[in-house]
Each structure stands twice: as structure tokens, then as C-alpha cells.
Amino acid sequence: MQLNLGTKIRELRRRDGRTQDALAETLGVTAQAVSRWESGGSYPDVEIMPAIANYFHVSIDELFGYHGDREEKIKNILDSAAKILTEQGFTMYQGSLSEDVLECVKMLRAASEEFPNEPKILLKLAQSLYMWGWNKYGARGRYAETSGIIEDDIEYNSQNVYWQEALCVYEKLLKSNPCPEDREIAIRQIVPLYCRMGEYEKAKALANDQNAIVICKELLLPLATVGEEKARYQGERIMALLSNLQFAISEAVALRPDISASDYGRQILLSVINLYETVFVDGRCGRWHWEIGQMYLTLVRYEIYGNGKMQNILDYFDKGFEHCKEYERIYNGGEYRYSAPLVSNLKSLNKGNLDPIGEDFWKKELKNYPQNIRKELHKNPKYAECFA
């Protein structure tokens, strides 16, 4: 094990392009001492092992060659974090999360110290910090009369210490050579967080540094394949574009109170829903039952705030409820295959492919409904679980 330690130090030093003199200066030892370590003639004192590991951004276990143990420990940490975070559900507002998320933050902070520059741990840490920052302080916006758009209150949001830390962790992650998937997730999450904190130039610079939509994989893969594989990628392209269209329109409507409170705004969302339901002509929407359900529930809120009709509110809630329940059924079920013509070649779903709905999702959803709406919904035994 000691012989491997010297070899490992040499490998890490060469990996990072560092000299023996540079390592020695940082550790406060002589270059001759470093040379003896690497040749196996002597070994570092136990007291400076943490400093060596920190210098190379590795754990002490990895320094001693315990790679298998390292990977298993990282996996266990990530599994624990994922379980805690997904159990919180999809609806998040100030005061909505349990103290488990704060414990998750503490666990991941410790893990990031033990495994410096491990991208997946950094990603989970940043996500948990963002969630807890939202839970602790919320986010504020204000109506800008000049633009007619709700803008972030950056004076308030920028004081959120958890979001400040999250930005630092995201930035560290992007420098740690993450896999393409983790990098994409981090970029999608850090750009809007930059904006909430008033870091507009950083947000624009990062956004401008990404590939244009015309050369993204969803658009290129159908051009690079044939047969069933081509049909599968065509389906993925359709749904990627549709999901992003839905997000863009929903956000644009939400930021314009004059639109969201109008019949026009509600008709826009209904048009997007209609497009989903046209693609999934057989009603088997798979993972997209959730997106459709959330749009219907958004319509409920817009009807409420726009003094809409009670019947519209009840109809939209019922459709949202049905789509969310179907999503939950798919989550708890076995293999699920798509069958609508344009998307029949999409990958089938299996248990574990979807995120669970939090146990208190409906409690959170109904929290801000007016009492008369809650009372009307409570009359229908179909929604009993929403009030459990």
C-alpha cells in the first residue's frame, strides 16, 4: 500500500502538470523529500496526508488507491441525497420543505470536502442548496410598469446565503470536467439562478457559449440514423421541442399578469395542451402526463386569480388531477409503451424511470386555494386523498 502511495503521488502530479518543486513548496517540505516518496524510499508523514489529497483534489482513500471503496461510498451518498430530495415532491415554496433537506446539505458539504471536485456530488450539493435557499427565504419579484413584466427582486434574492453558496458550487462544478449530461443540467440551473441574483452578464455569457438549437442532439440524431432508430429519435425531437415550447410559453404568460389574468392567456395554455393531446392522440402520454397535469393546475390558479367561472376551475382541476394520477400509476406500474403514431418508437418506461410525486403534493397545491374552492373540491369523494 505504501509503495502504491508514492506511485499515486507521481501519477497525480504528472496528471496535473506539476513539478516536484511546486508540490514541495506547497507542503512545506523539500523537493528531495517528494522525490524519495515517489521512488518508495520514504513516505509522507500522516499529518500532511490531507494536504496532499487536497492539493490534487482527491480523497485520502483515492490517494491510497481505494478506488472501489471510493466509488461505492460516492454512490451511497448520491443515492441518499436523491432519495431525500425527490421525496420533497415537485411543488416548492417558502416553508414547504422538511429539515431533511438541510441535513442533506450538511451531508453533501462534508462529502464535497472528502471528495473534492467530484462533479456528481457538487451537482447534488448545488441543487440541495438551491432548494433549501428557496425554502428558507423564498424568492421575491416585483411588477415593472415600464415593461409590464414581473422581474426578480435582485436586492432581496441576492442576500440569500444558500443561493450564494449554490452559485459558487455550480461554478466549481463546471470547472471540474463533469460528464456532458451533468454539465447540461448545471447550466440549465445556474443560468436562471444567476438572473435571480442579478448576475445578468454571467448568465448571458454562459448562455451565449452554448450550442445553437439547430445543432443540438435532438435535431441532429434523426438526420444521422435510419429505420426504427430514426423513428425513435424523431419522436424524441418532437417531445423535446414541445416540452421546451410549453416551458417558454408558460413562463412568458406567468411573467405578464395582464396576460395570465386574461382569457387570452388561458387560451394560449389550452392551445399548448391541445398540441400535447394531438400528439398523444390515444391518451397515452407517459412521462408527459405530468407536464399536461401541471398546465391544467396552472389554469386553475389563473381562473381563480382572474375571477373566472367556478365550473372552469372544477373542470381544469379534474383534468389536472387525472393526468397526475395517471403519471403516478405509470410510476408504480411495470413496463409502459407509447403507442401514438408519431411517438410509438420512444423508449418504453419501467419502474424507476420517473420521479415520484411527493406524498404532500396535493396539500401543497391546495394550500393557497380560496376556502370556497377547497370546500367545493372537498365535496367530491374522488379527491379525498388531496385532503388526507
Beta strands, then each sheet from edge to edge (+ up, - down):
strand 1: 141-144
strand 2: 149-152
sheet 1: 1+ 2-
end
